[in-house]
């Protein structure tokens, strides 16, 4: 049996050019069959999907708070540097229990400080309230209530003056409709 395989191998080796040609012809025929199968097959029918309205835009009860926070961020920059914000976000590891506990502790401290801010704001001490709000935002930059209150404090400290209407230009006596004398 071994001699027969050895003899077959010698024949294949001596006729290598023909063996390679036969191998490539078989590959070409296989590719042609696959191509013809793809061409002749009909594509599957896809059902038409009808659009349906969504029950709620966001699955969050805090949608209005989030949108007001985003509007405040778009109109007014934080007093913190952007690099500091990115560093805070980059250092936060949600998989580390200690980091999460530290973040929760900072959040609790910020909420306690917000009570003082609300009191100062209600009593009209806007400068003190502004300083405390900035301290809260330094610790927790994404605090929604602090951002909202900071905007209210800025409006109280820098009220926008109402524009006075300008009178229309006076037409000199004896002037025509276009301001020309006749």
C-alpha positions as a Markdown table, in Angstrom:
| # | Residue | x | y | z |
|---|---|---|---|---|
| 1 | Unk | 0.0 | 0.0 | 0.0 |
| 2 | Unk | 2.8 | 2.3 | 0.9 |
| 3 | Unk | 4.5 | 1.6 | -2.5 |
| 4 | Unk | 1.3 | 2.5 | -4.4 |
| 5 | Unk | 1.0 | 5.8 | -2.6 |
| 6 | Unk | 4.7 | 6.5 | -3.3 |
| 7 | Unk | 4.2 | 5.7 | -7.0 |
| 8 | Unk | 1.1 | 7.9 | -7.1 |
| 9 | Unk | 3.0 | 10.8 | -5.5 |
| 10 | Unk | 5.8 | 10.4 | -8.1 |
| 11 | Unk | 3.3 | 10.6 | -10.9 |
| 12 | Unk | 1.7 | 13.7 | -9.4 |
| 13 | Unk | 5.0 | 15.3 | -8.9 |
| 14 | Unk | 6.2 | 14.6 | -12.4 |
| 15 | Unk | 2.9 | 16.0 | -13.8 |
| 16 | Unk | 2.8 | 19.0 | -11.4 |
| 17 | Unk | 1.9 | 21.5 | -14.1 |
| 18 | Unk | -1.2 | 19.5 | -15.1 |
| 19 | Unk | -2.1 | 18.9 | -11.5 |
| 20 | Unk | -2.1 | 22.6 | -10.7 |
| 21 | Unk | -4.1 | 23.3 | -13.9 |
| 22 | Unk | -6.7 | 20.8 | -12.8 |
| 23 | Unk | -6.8 | 22.2 | -9.3 |
| 24 | Unk | -7.4 | 25.8 | -10.6 |
| 25 | Unk | -10.1 | 24.6 | -13.0 |
| 26 | Unk | -11.9 | 23.0 | -10.1 |
| 27 | Unk | -11.7 | 26.2 | -8.1 |
| 28 | Unk | -12.9 | 28.2 | -11.1 |
| 29 | Unk | -15.9 | 25.9 | -11.6 |
| 30 | Unk | -16.7 | 26.1 | -7.8 |
| 31 | Unk | -16.6 | 30.0 | -7.9 |
| 32 | Unk | -18.8 | 30.0 | -11.1 |
| 33 | Unk | -21.4 | 27.8 | -9.3 |
| 34 | Unk | -21.4 | 30.0 | -6.3 |
| 35 | Unk | -21.8 | 33.1 | -8.5 |
| 36 | Unk | -24.6 | 31.6 | -10.5 |
| 37 | Unk | -26.4 | 30.6 | -7.3 |
| 38 | Unk | -26.3 | 34.1 | -6.0 |
| 39 | Unk | -27.5 | 35.6 | -9.3 |
| 40 | Unk | -30.4 | 33.2 | -9.6 |
| 41 | Unk | -31.6 | 33.4 | -6.0 |
| 42 | Unk | -34.4 | 35.8 | -5.2 |
| 43 | Unk | -33.8 | 38.2 | -2.3 |
| 44 | Unk | -35.9 | 37.6 | 0.8 |
| 45 | Unk | -39.0 | 39.8 | 1.1 |
| 46 | Unk | -38.8 | 42.3 | 3.9 |
| 47 | Unk | -41.9 | 43.5 | 5.7 |
| 48 | Unk | -42.5 | 47.2 | 5.5 |
| 49 | Unk | -42.2 | 48.7 | 9.0 |
| 50 | Unk | -44.7 | 51.3 | 9.9 |
| 51 | Unk | -43.5 | 54.1 | 12.2 |
| 52 | Unk | -45.2 | 54.3 | 15.5 |
| 53 | Unk | -45.0 | 57.3 | 17.9 |
| 54 | Unk | -42.9 | 56.8 | 21.0 |
| 55 | Unk | -44.8 | 57.0 | 24.3 |
| 56 | Unk | -42.1 | 59.3 | 25.9 |
| 57 | Unk | -39.0 | 60.9 | 24.5 |
| 58 | Unk | -36.8 | 59.9 | 27.3 |
| 59 | Unk | -37.5 | 57.2 | 29.9 |
| 60 | Unk | -36.7 | 59.7 | 32.7 |
| 61 | Unk | -38.8 | 61.7 | 35.1 |
| 62 | Unk | -36.1 | 64.3 | 35.1 |
| 63 | Unk | -36.4 | 65.2 | 31.4 |
| 64 | Unk | -37.2 | 68.9 | 32.1 |
| 65 | Unk | -34.4 | 69.2 | 34.6 |
| 66 | Unk | -31.9 | 67.7 | 32.2 |
| 67 | Unk | -33.1 | 70.0 | 29.3 |
| 68 | Unk | -32.8 | 73.1 | 31.5 |
| 69 | Unk | -29.3 | 72.1 | 32.6 |
| 70 | Unk | -28.2 | 71.6 | 29.0 |
| 71 | Unk | -29.7 | 75.0 | 28.1 |
| 72 | Unk | -27.8 | 76.6 | 31.0 |
| 73 | Unk | -24.6 | 74.9 | 29.9 |
| 74 | Unk | -25.0 | 76.1 | 26.3 |
| 75 | Unk | -25.6 | 79.7 | 27.3 |
| 76 | Unk | -23.1 | 80.0 | 30.2 |
| 77 | Unk | -19.8 | 78.3 | 30.7 |
| 78 | Unk | -18.7 | 76.9 | 34.1 |
| 79 | Unk | -16.1 | 78.9 | 35.9 |
| 80 | Unk | -14.1 | 75.7 | 36.1 |
| 81 | Unk | -11.6 | 75.0 | 33.4 |
| 82 | Unk | -12.7 | 72.4 | 30.8 |
| 83 | Unk | -9.5 | 70.4 | 31.4 |
| 84 | Unk | -10.5 | 70.1 | 35.1 |
| 85 | Unk | -13.9 | 68.8 | 34.1 |
| 86 | Unk | -12.4 | 66.2 | 31.8 |
| 87 | Unk | -9.9 | 65.2 | 34.5 |
| 88 | Unk | -12.7 | 64.6 | 37.0 |
| 89 | Unk | -14.7 | 62.5 | 34.5 |
| 90 | Unk | -11.5 | 60.7 | 33.5 |
| 91 | Unk | -10.6 | 59.8 | 37.0 |
| 92 | Unk | -14.0 | 58.4 | 37.9 |
| 93 | Unk | -14.0 | 54.6 | 37.8 |
| 94 | Unk | -17.6 | 53.2 | 38.1 |
| 95 | Unk | -16.2 | 49.7 | 38.8 |
| 96 | Unk | -14.2 | 50.7 | 41.8 |
| 97 | Unk | -16.3 | 50.5 | 45.0 |
| 98 | Unk | -14.1 | 53.1 | 46.8 |
| 99 | Unk | -14.4 | 55.6 | 44.0 |
| 100 | Unk | -18.2 | 55.2 | 43.9 |
| 101 | Unk | -18.4 | 55.6 | 47.7 |
| 102 | Unk | -16.3 | 58.7 | 47.5 |
| 103 | Unk | -18.5 | 60.1 | 44.8 |
| 104 | Unk | -21.6 | 59.4 | 46.9 |
| 105 | Unk | -20.0 | 61.1 | 49.9 |
| 106 | Unk | -19.1 | 64.1 | 47.8 |
| 107 | Unk | -22.7 | 64.2 | 46.5 |
| 108 | Unk | -24.1 | 64.2 | 50.1 |
| 109 | Unk | -21.7 | 67.0 | 51.1 |
| 110 | Unk | -22.7 | 69.0 | 48.1 |
| 111 | Unk | -26.4 | 68.5 | 48.9 |
| 112 | Unk | -25.8 | 69.7 | 52.5 |
| 113 | Unk | -24.0 | 72.8 | 51.2 |
| 114 | Unk | -26.9 | 73.4 | 48.8 |
| 115 | Unk | -29.1 | 73.9 | 51.9 |
| 116 | Unk | -26.9 | 76.8 | 52.9 |
| 117 | Unk | -26.9 | 78.1 | 49.4 |
| 118 | Unk | -30.7 | 78.1 | 49.2 |
| 119 | Unk | -30.9 | 79.9 | 52.6 |
| 120 | Unk | -28.4 | 82.6 | 51.5 |
| 121 | Unk | -30.2 | 83.0 | 48.2 |
| 122 | Unk | -33.6 | 83.4 | 49.9 |
| 123 | Unk | -32.2 | 86.0 | 52.3 |
| 124 | Unk | -30.7 | 88.0 | 49.5 |
| 125 | Unk | -27.0 | 87.3 | 50.2 |
| 126 | Unk | -26.2 | 86.7 | 46.5 |
| 127 | Unk | -22.4 | 87.1 | 46.7 |
| 128 | Unk | -22.2 | 84.5 | 49.5 |
| 129 | Unk | -24.6 | 82.2 | 47.6 |
| 130 | Unk | -22.5 | 82.6 | 44.4 |
| 131 | Unk | -19.3 | 81.6 | 46.3 |
| 132 | Unk | -21.0 | 78.5 | 47.9 |
| 133 | Unk | -22.6 | 77.4 | 44.6 |
| 134 | Unk | -19.1 | 77.6 | 42.9 |
| 135 | Unk | -17.7 | 75.5 | 45.7 |
| 136 | Unk | -20.5 | 72.9 | 45.1 |
| 137 | Unk | -19.8 | 72.9 | 41.4 |
| 138 | Unk | -16.1 | 72.5 | 42.0 |
| 139 | Unk | -16.8 | 69.3 | 43.9 |
| 140 | Unk | -19.8 | 68.0 | 41.7 |
| 141 | Unk | -19.8 | 69.8 | 38.3 |
| 142 | Unk | -22.9 | 68.0 | 37.2 |
| 143 | Unk | -25.1 | 69.1 | 40.1 |
| 144 | Unk | -28.4 | 70.1 | 38.4 |
| 145 | Unk | -29.8 | 72.3 | 41.2 |
| 146 | Unk | -26.5 | 74.1 | 41.7 |
| 147 | Unk | -26.2 | 74.9 | 38.0 |
| 148 | Unk | -29.8 | 76.2 | 37.9 |
| 149 | Unk | -29.3 | 78.2 | 41.1 |
| 150 | Unk | -26.1 | 79.7 | 39.8 |
| 151 | Unk | -27.9 | 81.0 | 36.8 |
| 152 | Unk | -30.6 | 82.6 | 39.0 |
| 153 | Unk | -27.9 | 84.2 | 41.1 |
| 154 | Unk | -26.2 | 85.6 | 38.0 |
| 155 | Unk | -29.5 | 87.1 | 36.9 |
| 156 | Unk | -30.0 | 88.7 | 40.3 |
| 157 | Unk | -26.4 | 90.1 | 40.5 |
| 158 | Unk | -26.4 | 91.3 | 36.8 |
| 159 | Unk | -29.9 | 92.4 | 35.9 |
| 160 | Unk | -30.3 | 93.1 | 32.3 |
| 161 | Unk | -31.4 | 96.8 | 31.7 |
| 162 | Unk | -34.5 | 97.2 | 29.7 |
| 163 | Unk | -33.7 | 98.9 | 26.4 |
| 164 | Unk | -35.2 | 102.4 | 26.0 |
| 165 | Unk | -37.0 | 103.0 | 22.7 |
| 166 | Unk | -35.3 | 105.5 | 20.4 |
| 167 | Unk | -37.4 | 108.2 | 19.0 |
| 168 | Unk | -37.9 | 108.3 | 15.2 |
| 169 | Unk | -35.7 | 110.8 | 13.3 |
| 170 | Unk | -37.2 | 114.3 | 13.0 |
| 171 | Unk | -38.0 | 115.6 | 9.6 |
| 172 | Unk | -37.0 | 119.3 | 9.1 |
| 173 | Unk | -39.7 | 121.9 | 8.4 |
| 174 | Unk | -40.4 | 122.4 | 4.8 |
| 175 | Unk | -39.0 | 119.1 | 3.8 |
| 176 | Unk | -40.9 | 116.9 | 1.3 |
| 177 | Unk | -41.9 | 113.3 | 1.7 |
| 178 | Unk | -38.3 | 112.2 | 0.9 |
| 179 | Unk | -36.7 | 114.9 | 3.0 |
| 180 | Unk | -36.0 | 117.1 | -0.1 |
| 181 | Unk | -37.2 | 120.7 | -0.4 |
| 182 | Unk | -39.4 | 121.7 | -3.3 |
